[in-house]
């Protein structure tokens, strides 16, 4: 019976130590707005993005609205028309590939070249 008391006391002490470490660790509060430009600029300075360059990409619908990752695209006549944008701010030439997936399977697509928006 004494072994059970020692085991129970050990578990309680261990839980107390874990709680103490958890309660004393500093917490980082999340900002309510992650799309704030000031936050993005601050993060850019902290990560030295200007020094190392960056690559940005995205999809825009024909109305000029950004299409979020994971959004469903509705087809009309079995066709979806979007603008794919890739912004390369790295001081070297790079080649990019565009892969289109439907139901987790790669599918063929047709792309038309349009002039840059710069």
N, C-alpha and C positions, 0 to 999 in steps of 0.2 A: 504494500500500500504506500510505503514511503517513496518508492520509485515513481508512482503516479503523481504524487505531490511535487516531487523534484522536476518531473517532465512538464507538468502544468505551469509551475513557477518559471521554468526556463522559457517556455513559449510566451508567457506573459511579459517577461523581461525583454525578449527578442522583439515582440510587437511594440513594446514601449520605446525601444531604441529606434525602430523603423519610423514610428510616429514622430519621435523627436527630430530625426534627420529630415523628415518630410516637412514638418512644421517650421523648422529653422531655415530651410532653403528659400532663397529669394524667388519670388514669382514674377513673371514677366506678363504684364497686362497687354492684351491685344488691342490695337487701335480700332475704333469703330469704323473707320473709313480707310481701307487699304488702298484705295485708288487716288488718294490725295497726292497732288503733284509735289508738294513739299516733302512728303515722306519718300517719294520715289527719288527726288533729287538728293536727299540726305543719304538714302541707301546707295545711290550711285557713287557719291563721294566716298562712302565708307568702303565700298568694294573696288574702288579705283577703276570703274568702268570706262572712264575717258582714257585712261592710260593703256588699257588692254583692248579696248574696243568692245563692240557688242554686235549681236545679230538679233534682229527682230522679225517676226513674221505674224501674219494674221490673214483672216478671210473677212471680206466686206461684201454685204449684199448690194444689189443694184440701187438701193436707196441710200447707200453710204453708211449704213449702220454696221458696227462691228459684230461679227458672229463669234460667240464665245465657244471655247473648247467644249466638246461634248454636246453641243446643240444639235437638235435634229434638223436636217435640211429637207424641206418639202419639195418634191419634184412636180413639174408641170410638163405633161407629155413625155414623161420618163427622162426629163432633163432638168438639171440644176445649174443655174448661172450665178457665179460669184466671181469676185476679184481676189486673187491670191497675191499678197504683198510680202516681199522679202527685203529687209533693209540690212545691208552689210556695212557696218561701221568699223571693220577691221581693215588695216592697211595692207591687204594682200588680195590677190584674186582667188576666188573660191568657186566651186561648182556645187550646185544644190540639186537634189532630186525631190520630186513631188510624187507621193504615193497616195492613192485614193483607195479607201476600204469601204466595203458595204457588207454589213453583217459579218465583220471580222475577216473578210476575204478581199484580197486585192483585186480591183477591177480596172479595166481599160477606161481611158477618158480622152477627150479632145480638148486641147488648149489653144487659145488664140492669143497671139502676142499683142499687147497694147503698149503704148508708150508710157514712160515713167511719169509719175505725178509730180516730180520735183520741179 
